[in-house]
Amino acid sequence: MLHRQLIISLALCLLMFEGEAWATDWPMFRGPGGSSVAKGEQPPLEWSVADGKNIAWQIELPGRGVSGPIVVAGKVILTASSGPTRNRLHVLAFDARSGKRLWHRQFWATGRTLCHETSAVAAPTPASDGTRIFAYFSSNDIIALDLDGNLLWMRGLAMDFPGAGNDIGLASSPVIAGDVVVVQCEAQGNAFVAAMDVRDGATRWDAKRSEISNWASPIAFTQSRLGKQIEAVLLQSAQSLSAHRADTGKMLWELPIECDTMPSSVIDRYLFVPAAGLNVFDISKQSDLLAGPVWKESKLKSGSPSPVVIGENVYVLNSAGVLICGSLDSKKIIWRKRLGVSFWATPVAVGKYLYCINSQGQSYVVQIDKKGKIVSQCDFEEDILASPAVADGGLFVRSHQHLWKIAN
């Protein structure tokens, strides 16, 4: 009897452990809800790549990429691109605990693969609904795989939208809203937004977009209408900000505001929009019109990284490498901290700490309740442009050459 009770107890512990692993997924660009906030995680506050301190594992990658890693069901999913013309597309999966490569799938690009030398065709961060992976590339190829790497469907969207893209490259990441995956391609030629059925890739709706280069990513959220909660997607561009039904693409509201084209907006009770600084809107009202901002602050201007919202405070990294904290409560700037050089990667927040990594691979752990006190610094000694992920007790960071897991 005691033996049986012990077996049951162990089984329950394993189930709890397995459930916890699933609960700490980082399924898309900027993590759960696109917030860049990790809850219930405790990555190290300091580490050293040079001597291996708190480096759980390090893996060489087969090609270049500025797409961030995602973590789903204990698997780290990553994309890369390789070849003389960057037309070889890679999707890889690694075991989050051991770093062992689980599978590696390769495809030929069907669209244009021109991009800036600092970037890569593997620029958009993949997204997952927990059972499928959607890998989108600057070539306008989108590939759907299951968690074991089996191909479900693939679309070469350049065939539907010839000439779409630009010579710098695209970087907008896909988002899953309801039962569609939405991609936004805005550049000088044949700009579009398209929503595809997650099951078979069939186009549910698409629309022409402004032909001005834009690297911001769409956002999935829920909009209240007539007492119902509607799955919606937010589209940010250089000419406007708009919300659309995820199932039909019908516009719910539009605001003629010139948004920034690199950092993406954030929804955390309020809507935080990078546009000549920061504009904060209340989107809880059930109206076809979006009222003016409840707060507008030109000094909270983001560089490439997106804003991070924690409670009543918002944090932005500007183009000069200065981290700025503003308060929605007081409508004031609280503090500034110069971190130096430029940042591409959006910081991630864990508890009272922000993990910031600049484009030269220098990382800063900043204590946000101590007016930006720098707790530690580390040099990856490689350029890092991808936003990190936080899951499984660790911080996952990628460069063009390597993928690291930083964990105690």
Residue pairs with C-beta under 8 A, 6 or more apart in sequence:
21 73
21 74
21 392
22 73
22 130
23 40
24 38
24 40
24 41
24 71
24 391
24 392
24 393
25 32
25 70
25 71
25 72
25 73
25 128
25 130
25 391
26 32
26 38
26 69
26 70
26 71
26 72
26 389
26 390
26 391
26 396
27 70
27 71
27 72
27 127
27 128
27 129
27 130
28 34
28 70
28 125
28 126
28 127
28 128
28 173
28 174
28 175
28 176
29 68
29 124
29 125
29 127
29 173
29 175
29 217
29 264
29 387
30 36
30 264
30 306
30 346
30 387
31 37
31 38
31 348
31 389
31 390
33 267
34 175
34 217
34 219
34 220
34 264
34 266
34 267
35 266
35 268
35 308
35 309
36 266
36 306
36 308
36 346
36 347
36 348
36 349
36 387
37 308
37 309
37 310
37 348
37 349
37 350
38 348
38 349
38 350
38 390
38 391
41 350
41 390
41 391
41 393
42 350
42 351
42 393
42 408
43 350
43 355
43 390
43 393
43 394
43 395
43 406
43 407
43 408
44 54
44 395
44 406
44 407
44 408
45 353
45 365
45 375
45 376
46 53
46 54
46 365
46 375
46 376
46 378
47 53
47 54
47 55
47 376
47 378
47 406
48 54
48 55
48 378
49 55
49 58
49 378
49 379
49 380
49 381
49 404
50 379
50 381
54 406
54 407
54 408
55 404
55 405
55 406
56 99
56 394
56 405
56 406
56 407
57 98
57 99
57 404
57 405
58 99
58 402
58 403
58 404
58 405
59 94
59 99
59 101
59 402
59 403
59 404
60 401
60 402
61 78
61 80
61 92
61 398
61 400
61 401
61 402
61 403
62 80
62 82
62 90
62 92
62 104
63 80
63 81
63 82
63 83
63 88
63 90
63 120
63 122
64 80
64 81
64 82
64 86
64 120
64 121
64 122
64 400
65 78
65 79
65 80
65 81
65 120
65 122
65 123
65 386
65 398
65 400
66 119
66 120
66 122
66 123
66 171
66 344
66 385
66 386
66 400
67 78
67 79
67 80
67 120
67 122
67 123
67 124
67 125
67 126
67 173
67 386
67 398
68 125
68 345
68 386
68 387
68 388
68 389
68 398
69 76
69 77
69 78
69 125
69 386
69 388
69 389
69 396
69 397
69 398
69 403
70 76
70 77
70 78
70 125
70 126
70 127
70 128
70 133
70 389
71 77
71 96
71 389
71 391
71 392
71 396
72 128
72 130
72 133
72 147
73 130
73 147
74 95
74 96
74 97
74 392
75 93
75 94
75 95
75 96
75 102
75 147
76 93
76 94
76 95
76 96
76 389
76 396
76 403
76 405
77 91
77 92
77 93
77 126
77 128
77 133
77 135
78 91
78 92
78 93
78 94
78 126
78 398
78 403
79 89
79 90
79 91
79 92
79 122
79 124
79 126
79 135
79 137
80 89
80 90
80 92
80 120
80 122
81 87
81 88
81 89
81 90
81 109
81 113
81 120
81 121
81 122
81 137
82 88
82 90
85 113
86 109
86 113
86 115
86 120
86 121
87 108
87 109
87 113
87 121
87 139
88 106
88 107
88 108
88 109
89 106
89 107
89 108
89 109
89 121
89 122
89 135
89 137
89 139
89 141
89 143
90 104
90 105
90 106
90 122
91 104
91 105
91 106
91 107
91 126
91 133
91 135
91 143
91 145
91 149
92 101
92 103
92 104
92 105
93 101
93 102
93 103
93 104
93 147
93 149
94 100
94 101
94 102
94 403
95 102
96 391
96 392
96 394
96 396
96 405
97 392
99 405
102 149
103 148
103 149
104 149
105 143
105 145
105 149
105 151
107 141
107 143
107 154
109 121
109 137
109 139
109 141
110 139
110 140
110 141
110 156
110 158
110 159
111 139
111 140
111 141
111 156
111 157
111 158
111 164
111 165
112 139
112 140
112 158
112 165
113 121
113 138
113 139
114 165
114 166
114 167
114 169
115 121
115 123
115 138
115 167
115 168
115 169
115 170
116 167
116 168
116 169
118 383
118 385
119 138
119 168
119 169
119 171
119 385
120 138
120 169
120 400
121 137
121 138
121 139
121 169
122 137
122 138
123 137
123 138
123 169
123 170
123 171
124 136
124 137
124 138
124 170
124 171
124 172
124 173
124 174
124 183
124 217
125 173
125 386
125 387
126 133
126 134
126 135
126 136
126 173
126 174
127 133
127 134
127 136
127 173
127 174
127 175
127 176
127 181
128 134
128 176
129 176
129 198
131 146
131 147
132 144
132 145
132 146
132 147
132 152
132 198
133 144
133 145
133 146
133 147
134 142
134 143
134 144
134 174
134 176
134 181
134 198
135 142
135 143
135 144
135 145
136 142
136 143
136 173
136 174
136 183
137 143
138 165
138 169
138 170
138 171
139 158
139 165
140 156
140 157
140 158
140 161
140 164
140 165
140 170
140 185
141 154
141 155
141 156
141 157
141 158
142 154
142 155
142 157
142 174
142 181
142 183
142 196
142 201
143 151
143 153
143 154
144 151
144 152
144 153
144 154
144 181
144 198
144 201
145 151
145 152
146 152
152 199
152 200
152 201
153 200
153 201
154 201
155 196
155 201
157 164
157 183
157 185
157 192
157 194
158 164
158 165
160 194
160 203
160 206
161 185
161 190
161 192
162 190
163 189
163 190
164 185
164 187
164 189
164 190
164 191
164 192
165 185
165 187
165 189
166 187
166 188
166 189
166 213
168 213
170 185
170 187
170 215
171 215
172 183
172 184
172 185
172 186
172 214
172 215
172 216
172 217
172 218
173 217
174 181
174 182
174 183
174 217
174 218
175 181
175 182
175 217
175 218
175 219
175 220
175 233
176 182
176 198
176 220
177 195
177 218
177 220
177 231
177 232
177 233
177 246
178 220
178 231
178 246
178 247
179 197
179 198
179 199
179 247
180 195
180 196
180 197
180 198
180 204
180 246
180 247
181 195
181 196
181 198
182 193
182 194
182 195
182 196
182 218
182 220
182 233
182 246
183 193
183 194
183 196
183 218
184 193
184 209
184 214
184 216
184 217
184 218
184 235
185 191
185 192
185 193
185 194
185 209
186 209
186 210
186 211
186 212
186 213
186 214
186 237
186 238
187 211
187 212
187 213
187 214
188 211
188 212
188 213
189 211
190 211
191 208
191 209
191 210
191 211
191 212
192 206
192 207
192 208
192 209
193 206
193 207
193 209
193 218
193 235
193 249
194 203
194 205
194 206
195 203
195 204
195 205
195 206
195 233
195 246
195 249
196 202
196 203
196 204
197 203
197 204
204 247
204 248
204 249
205 248
205 249
206 249
207 249
209 235
209 237
210 237
210 238
210 239
210 240
212 237
212 238
212 239
212 261
213 238
213 261
214 236
214 237
214 238
214 261
215 261
215 262
216 236
216 237
216 259
216 260
216 261
216 262
216 263
216 264
216 265
217 264
218 233
218 234
218 235
218 236
219 233
219 234
219 236
219 264
219 265
219 266
219 267
220 231
220 232
220 233
220 234
220 246
221 232
221 233
221 234
221 243
221 267
221 283
222 229
222 230
222 231
222 232
223 229
223 230
223 232
223 243
223 252
223 283
224 230
224 284
224 286
225 252
225 286
226 286
230 245
230 246
230 252
231 245
231 246
231 247
232 243
232 244
232 245
232 246
232 252
233 243
233 244
233 246
234 241
234 242
234 243
234 265
234 267
234 271
235 241
235 242
235 243
235 244
236 259
236 264
236 265
236 273
237 259
237 261
238 258
238 259
238 261
239 256
239 258
240 254
240 255
240 256
240 257
240 259
241 254
241 255
241 257
241 259
241 265
241 273
241 275
241 290
242 251
242 252
242 253
242 254
242 255
243 251
243 252
243 253
243 254
243 283
244 250
244 251
244 252
245 252
252 288
253 287
253 288
253 289
253 290
254 290
255 281
255 290
257 273
257 275
257 279
258 275
258 276
259 265
259 273
259 274
259 275
260 274
260 275
260 276
260 301
260 302
262 302
262 303
262 304
263 274
263 302
263 303
263 304
263 305
263 306
263 307
263 316
263 346
264 274
264 306
265 271
265 272
265 273
265 274
265 306
266 272
266 306
266 307
266 308
266 309
266 314
267 283
268 309
270 280
270 281
270 282
270 283
270 294
270 328
271 280
271 281
271 282
271 283
272 278
272 279
272 280
272 307
272 309
272 314
273 279
273 280
273 281
274 301
274 302
274 306
274 307
274 316
276 298
276 301
277 296
277 297
277 298
277 299
277 300
277 301
278 295
278 296
278 297
278 300
278 301
278 302
278 307
278 314
278 316
278 326
279 293
279 295
279 296
280 293
280 294
280 295
280 296
280 314
280 328
281 290
281 291
281 292
281 293
281 294
282 291
282 294
283 290
285 291
295 328
295 331
297 326
297 331
297 333
299 324
299 326
299 333
300 307
300 314
300 316
300 324
300 326
300 333
301 316
301 318
301 319
302 316
302 317
302 318
303 317
303 318
303 319
303 320
303 321
303 342
303 343
304 319
304 342
304 343
304 344
305 316
305 317
305 343
305 344
305 345
305 346
305 347
305 387
306 346
307 314
307 315
307 316
308 314
308 315
308 316
308 346
308 347
308 348
308 349
308 354
309 315
310 349
310 368
312 327
312 328
312 329
313 325
313 326
313 327
313 328
313 334
313 368
314 325
314 326
314 328
315 323
315 324
315 325
315 326
315 347
315 349
315 354
315 368
316 323
316 324
316 326
317 323
317 324
317 339
317 343
317 347
317 356
318 324
319 342
320 338
320 342
321 338
321 339
321 340
321 341
321 342
321 343
321 358
322 336
322 337
322 338
322 339
323 336
323 337
323 338
323 339
323 347
323 354
323 356
323 366
323 372
324 333
324 335
324 336
325 333
325 334
325 335
325 336
325 368
325 371
325 372
326 332
326 333
326 334
327 333
327 334
334 371
335 371
335 372
336 372
337 366
337 371
337 372
337 374
339 356
339 358
339 364
339 366
339 374
340 358
340 362
341 358
341 359
341 360
341 362
342 358
342 359
343 356
343 357
343 358
343 359
344 359
344 384
344 385
344 386
345 356
345 357
345 358
345 359
345 384
345 385
345 386
345 387
345 388
346 387
347 354
347 355
347 356
347 357
348 354
348 355
348 387
348 388
348 389
348 390
348 395
349 355
349 368
350 390
352 367
352 368
352 369
353 365
353 366
353 367
353 368
353 375
354 365
354 366
354 368
355 363
355 364
355 365
355 366
355 388
355 390
355 395
356 363
356 364
356 365
356 366
357 363
357 364
357 380
357 384
357 388
357 397
358 364
358 384
359 383
359 384
359 385
360 383
360 384
361 379
361 380
361 381
361 382
361 383
361 384
361 399
362 377
362 378
362 379
362 380
363 377
363 378
363 379
363 380
363 397
364 374
364 376
364 377
365 374
365 375
365 376
365 377
366 372
366 373
366 374
366 375
367 373
367 374
367 375
380 397
380 399
380 404
382 399
382 400
382 401
382 402
383 399
383 400
384 397
384 398
384 399
386 397
386 398
386 399
388 395
388 396
388 397
388 398
389 395
389 396
390 396
392 405
392 407
393 407
393 408
394 405
394 406
394 407
395 405
395 406
395 407
396 403
396 404
396 405
396 406
397 403
397 404
397 406
398 404
